[in-house]
Each structure stands twice: as structure tokens, then as C-alpha cells.
Amino acid sequence: MSRAIDHLVLCVNDLDAAIAAYGKLGFTVTPRATHPFGTGNALIQLDGMYIELLSVIEPAKINETDISAPFSFAVYNRDYLRHREGMSMLALQSRDAQKDRDDFIAAGAAVPRVFDFERDGKTPQGDDVSLAFSLAFAIHPLLRNAVSFVCQHRHPSQNFYFPEYQTHENTARKIGKVLLSHWAADAVRDFYEAIEVDTVIESLHADELIDKYGIDDPDFSTDGFAGFELIVDDMAKIADAAKSFGAIAKKDKLILPPSKFFGVMVVISAK
């Protein structure tokens, strides 16, 4: 059975600027939160999935990896931002991160140990809640700039998802497919099939991506996530804002090029 999307990690240099831009696009964005390991985020909650706007907030707290910890979420995203903004990671839903790690190993992925962490959160009313997560990463040598992982939420759902945050002026409902541009797209497809995410990721060669969506852009990645599909209820509710950021109309879709929107291509369509 194919894995489902939990969230997208979108790396930005200026978290406040990204929050403002996504707000202008018609999203309800949660208040900022800080991780204990140097990064910080703000979220856009959708229907059972979300978009994470992530930035380095306290670089002094980011510890370098060592032999006992071969992969670090904070180090990876810090280094990603050293060469570009964009979608750095895809998180998938999980009920048991340890079991998923075992499945990834069986599929031939390079997998560090499960990463557990906790942080504080707030309800829309300002009350404090405790949040806890377990992450299991699936690393592939061809995907140094496109890491996938599972995210097990070890807290009650009502501590995390709130109707106030899931309601958006632009009528955004959910994320469709994730788009990846890679010079070895065929080999990448085989890997995604092995870890059961081939139904949520569309892996394309750069020329295939350009042909399919009708735009070429200097910020397209050649070895990583290019962007994602955003499904809305009413295109009219997002069209003007999207066009103000440079979105291009293509048939029944609006496409935000990555050079216009924090390194990420957003393909907007109605359900």
C-alpha cells in the first residue's frame, strides 16, 4: 500500500518573509515555533497534511553530525539553504517510525536511526500543548537534495490540527503530487517504488518537466524536488494573489514558477 503525504518541508532564508507571502496568497499560517536544534517553522495545515515553512533560526544550536549520528535534520536543511531555497524534504505519514525504518532498510535505503524530538506548541487560543515526533529517514545517493522520511506524530491529533488553521481564504484543500526533476529520473522512480511512494511523487527529467508544464525556469532543480500540486476548491479565490506573484495560466491550472516563489513551483488546480 502506498504511503501518504504527511507534510512538505519548504526551506526559506527569511521565515517572516515567507509567512507574509503565503499569507498574501490566501493561506492561514500558524504562529512561528522553534525547534530545540536550531531551526524554526510556521505551518500551513490542510486536510490531514501540511506545509512546513522552515528556516535556520539559531545556527549556534546546530551540532555537526558524527559517526553515531550520520544524519541531522538541522544540518541537512542548513546546508540545503547554503545553495538554494526550495522544497528540501518530503514527509510521509507513519504509525510506527521504527517499523518504517526496517521497511526502508529492506528496500535498500541507507537509513540512520529513528530521530525522536519534542517541542511546545500553542492552540489558536494561545494555550500551550506538548508535541512529540519520531522521524525515520530514507536516504539515497542520487537524492542528496531530496530526502524523504516518515513522521510519526506521538501526540493527540487535537494537539496539532485545528479547524481555525485548516481554513484558508484561498480555499486550499490538500497537496496533490510532489514533483521532482532529476537527471537520473528512471533510477529515482525505481527507488520510490521500492519504498512505496511512487504514487505521490512524479519523477521527471528536466525536459519532461518543462514539456509537461510549459515553463522553463532558472531555479528548477536538476536533482531534487521541483515543487508540488496544490488542490483548491475555487480557483477564483486564489487567482489574483497567485498572479501577483507571477503565476502563469496554463489551461485549467495556475503555475507559480520557482524563481518567483522561494524556489518552489506550485501547480494550482481546482478539485
C-alpha positions as CSV (number, residue, x, y, z in Angstrom):
1,M,0.0,0.0,0.0
2,S,1.4,3.4,-1.0
3,R,2.4,5.8,1.7
4,A,0.5,9.1,2.2
5,I,1.9,12.6,2.5
6,D,2.3,14.0,6.0
7,H,3.9,17.3,5.1
8,L,6.4,19.1,2.8
9,V,9.5,20.9,4.1
10,L,10.0,24.2,2.3
11,C,13.3,25.8,3.2
12,V,13.4,29.6,3.2
13,N,16.1,32.1,4.1
14,D,13.7,34.6,5.7
15,L,10.9,32.9,7.6
16,D,9.0,36.1,8.2
17,A,9.0,37.0,4.5
18,A,7.7,33.5,3.6
19,I,5.0,33.8,6.2
20,A,3.9,37.1,4.8
21,A,4.0,35.8,1.2
22,Y,2.0,32.7,1.9
23,G,-0.5,34.9,3.9
24,K,-0.8,37.1,0.9
25,L,-1.5,34.1,-1.2
26,G,-4.5,33.4,1.0
27,F,-3.2,30.8,3.4
28,T,-3.8,30.8,7.2
29,V,-0.3,30.4,8.6
30,T,0.3,29.2,12.2
31,P,2.4,31.2,14.6
32,R,6.2,30.6,14.5
33,A,7.6,27.8,16.5
34,T,11.2,27.0,17.4
35,H,12.9,23.6,17.4
36,P,15.4,22.6,20.1
37,F,18.1,22.0,17.5
38,G,18.3,25.4,15.8
39,T,15.6,25.5,13.1
40,G,12.2,27.1,13.3
41,N,9.0,26.9,11.4
42,A,5.5,28.0,10.6
43,L,2.8,25.7,9.3
44,I,0.0,25.7,6.8
45,Q,-2.4,23.0,7.9
46,L,-4.6,21.3,5.2
47,D,-6.8,18.3,5.2
48,G,-4.7,15.7,7.2
49,M,-1.4,17.1,5.8
50,Y,0.5,20.3,6.0
51,I,3.2,22.6,4.5
52,E,6.1,23.4,6.8
53,L,7.9,26.7,6.1
54,L,11.4,26.1,7.7
55,S,14.4,28.3,8.3
56,V,17.5,28.3,10.4
57,I,16.7,30.4,13.5
58,E,19.6,29.7,15.9
59,P,22.6,28.5,13.9
60,A,24.7,28.1,17.0
61,K,22.4,25.3,18.2
62,I,23.1,23.2,15.1
63,N,25.5,20.4,16.0
64,E,27.6,18.8,13.3
65,T,26.9,15.1,12.6
66,D,29.3,12.5,13.9
67,I,29.7,8.7,13.5
68,S,27.0,8.0,16.0
69,A,24.5,10.3,14.2
70,P,25.2,10.1,10.5
71,F,22.2,12.3,9.5
72,S,20.9,15.5,11.1
73,F,17.7,17.2,10.1
74,A,19.1,20.6,11.1
75,V,22.4,20.2,9.4
76,Y,20.9,18.9,6.2
77,N,18.4,21.9,5.9
78,R,21.1,24.4,6.9
79,D,23.4,23.0,4.2
80,Y,20.5,23.0,1.7
81,L,19.9,26.7,2.3
82,R,23.6,27.4,1.6
83,H,23.0,26.7,-2.1
84,R,19.2,27.4,-2.7
85,E,15.8,27.8,-1.3
86,G,13.1,25.3,-2.1
87,M,11.5,22.0,-1.1
88,S,14.2,20.1,0.7
89,M,12.2,17.1,2.1
90,L,9.0,15.1,1.8
91,A,7.5,13.7,5.0
92,L,5.2,10.7,4.9
93,Q,2.6,9.5,7.3
94,S,3.6,6.9,9.9
95,R,2.1,5.0,12.8
96,D,5.4,3.3,13.7
97,A,8.6,5.0,12.6
98,Q,10.7,2.1,13.8
99,K,8.8,-0.4,11.6
100,D,9.0,2.0,8.7
101,R,12.8,2.3,9.2
102,D,13.0,-1.5,9.0
103,D,11.0,-1.4,5.7
104,F,13.3,1.2,4.3
105,I,16.3,-1.0,5.1
106,A,14.7,-3.9,3.4
107,A,14.2,-1.8,0.3
108,G,17.9,-1.0,0.2
109,A,17.8,2.6,1.5
110,A,20.6,4.0,3.7
111,V,18.8,4.6,7.0
112,P,20.1,6.3,10.1
113,R,18.5,5.6,13.5
114,V,15.0,6.9,14.3
115,F,15.1,10.6,15.4
116,D,12.8,11.5,18.3
117,F,12.1,15.0,19.5
118,E,9.6,17.1,21.3
119,R,8.6,20.8,21.2
120,D,6.0,23.0,22.6
121,G,3.0,24.2,20.6
122,K,0.1,26.6,21.0
123,T,-3.6,26.3,20.3
124,P,-5.3,29.1,18.3
125,Q,-6.5,30.4,21.7
126,G,-2.9,30.6,23.0
127,D,-2.9,27.6,25.3
128,D,0.3,25.5,25.5
129,V,0.4,21.9,24.2
130,S,3.1,19.3,24.0
131,L,4.1,17.9,20.6
132,A,6.3,14.8,20.0
133,F,7.5,13.3,16.8
134,S,9.6,10.3,15.6
135,L,11.3,10.5,12.2
136,A,12.8,7.8,10.1
137,F,14.8,8.9,7.0
138,A,15.2,7.0,3.7
139,I,18.5,8.2,2.1
140,H,19.6,7.5,-1.4
141,P,22.9,8.6,-3.0
142,L,21.1,10.1,-6.0
143,L,18.8,12.2,-3.7
144,R,21.2,14.3,-1.7
145,N,18.9,17.3,-2.1
146,A,15.6,15.5,-1.8
147,V,15.3,13.5,1.4
148,S,12.2,11.5,2.2
149,F,11.2,10.4,5.7
150,V,8.3,9.2,7.7
151,C,6.8,11.4,10.5
152,Q,5.1,9.6,13.4
153,H,3.0,12.1,15.5
154,R,3.3,10.9,19.1
155,H,0.7,13.3,20.4
156,P,-3.0,13.5,20.2
157,S,-4.3,14.8,16.9
158,Q,-6.2,17.6,18.7
159,N,-2.9,19.0,20.0
160,F,-1.7,19.6,16.4
161,Y,-4.6,20.1,13.9
162,F,-7.1,22.9,14.5
163,P,-10.0,23.9,12.2
164,E,-9.0,27.5,12.6
165,Y,-5.7,26.8,11.0
166,Q,-7.1,24.4,8.3
167,T,-9.5,27.1,6.9
168,H,-7.9,29.2,4.1
169,E,-9.2,32.2,2.3
170,N,-7.8,30.7,-1.0
171,T,-9.9,27.5,-0.4
172,A,-6.8,25.3,-0.3
173,R,-7.7,21.8,0.5
174,K,-4.8,19.4,0.0
175,I,-1.5,18.6,-1.7
176,G,-1.6,16.6,-4.9
177,K,1.5,15.0,-6.2
178,V,5.0,16.1,-5.4
179,L,7.1,16.9,-8.5
180,L,10.8,16.0,-8.8
181,S,13.3,16.9,-11.5
182,H,16.3,14.7,-11.8
183,W,18.9,13.8,-14.4
184,A,18.5,10.1,-13.3
185,A,14.7,10.2,-13.1
186,D,14.3,6.5,-14.1
187,A,16.6,5.2,-11.3
188,V,14.9,7.5,-8.8
189,R,11.5,6.1,-9.8
190,D,12.7,2.6,-9.1
191,F,13.8,3.8,-5.6
192,Y,10.5,5.5,-4.9
193,E,8.6,2.4,-6.0
194,A,10.7,0.3,-3.6
195,I,9.8,2.5,-0.6
196,E,6.2,2.8,-1.7
197,V,6.0,6.5,-2.5
198,D,5.9,6.3,-6.3
199,T,2.1,7.2,-6.3
200,V,2.7,10.6,-4.6
201,I,6.0,11.6,-6.3
202,E,6.2,12.3,-10.1
203,S,9.9,11.9,-11.1
204,L,10.7,13.7,-14.4
205,H,13.7,14.6,-16.4
206,A,14.2,18.4,-16.7
207,D,13.0,18.4,-20.3
208,E,9.9,16.3,-19.4
209,L,9.1,18.8,-16.6
210,I,9.4,21.7,-19.0
211,D,7.3,20.0,-21.7
212,K,4.5,19.0,-19.2
213,Y,4.1,22.3,-17.5
214,G,5.1,24.6,-20.4
215,I,7.6,26.8,-18.4
216,D,11.4,26.8,-18.1
217,D,12.8,28.5,-15.1
218,P,16.4,29.1,-13.9
219,D,15.6,27.8,-10.4
220,F,14.4,24.4,-11.4
221,S,16.4,21.8,-9.6
222,T,18.2,19.1,-11.7
223,D,18.5,16.6,-8.8
224,G,15.7,17.4,-6.3
225,F,12.1,18.4,-5.6
226,A,10.8,20.9,-8.1
227,G,7.5,21.7,-6.3
228,F,4.0,20.3,-5.7
229,E,0.4,20.4,-6.8
230,L,-2.0,22.4,-4.6
231,I,-5.7,21.5,-4.8
232,V,-8.2,24.2,-4.1
233,D,-11.9,24.3,-4.1
234,D,-12.3,27.6,-6.0
235,M,-9.6,28.9,-8.4
236,A,-11.2,32.3,-8.4
237,K,-10.3,32.7,-4.7
238,I,-6.5,32.3,-5.3
239,A,-6.1,33.5,-8.9
240,D,-5.4,37.2,-8.3
241,A,-3.0,36.7,-5.5
242,A,-1.2,33.9,-7.4
243,K,-0.8,36.2,-10.5
244,S,0.5,39.0,-8.3
245,F,3.5,36.6,-7.6
246,G,4.0,35.8,-11.2
247,A,1.8,32.8,-11.7
248,I,1.2,31.7,-15.3
249,A,-2.1,30.4,-16.5
250,K,-1.9,27.1,-18.3
251,K,-5.2,25.6,-19.4
252,D,-7.1,25.0,-16.2
253,K,-4.1,25.5,-13.9
254,L,-2.1,28.3,-12.5
255,I,1.7,27.7,-12.1
256,L,3.9,29.7,-9.8
257,P,7.5,29.4,-11.1
258,P,10.2,28.7,-8.5
259,S,12.1,31.8,-9.2
260,K,9.0,33.8,-8.2
261,F,8.2,31.9,-5.0
262,F,11.0,30.8,-2.7
263,G,12.5,28.2,-5.1
264,V,9.3,26.1,-5.3
265,M,7.0,25.5,-8.3
266,V,3.4,25.5,-7.2
267,V,0.9,24.0,-9.6
268,I,-2.6,25.2,-8.6
269,S,-5.8,23.4,-9.7
270,A,-9.3,23.0,-8.6
271,K,-10.6,19.6,-7.3
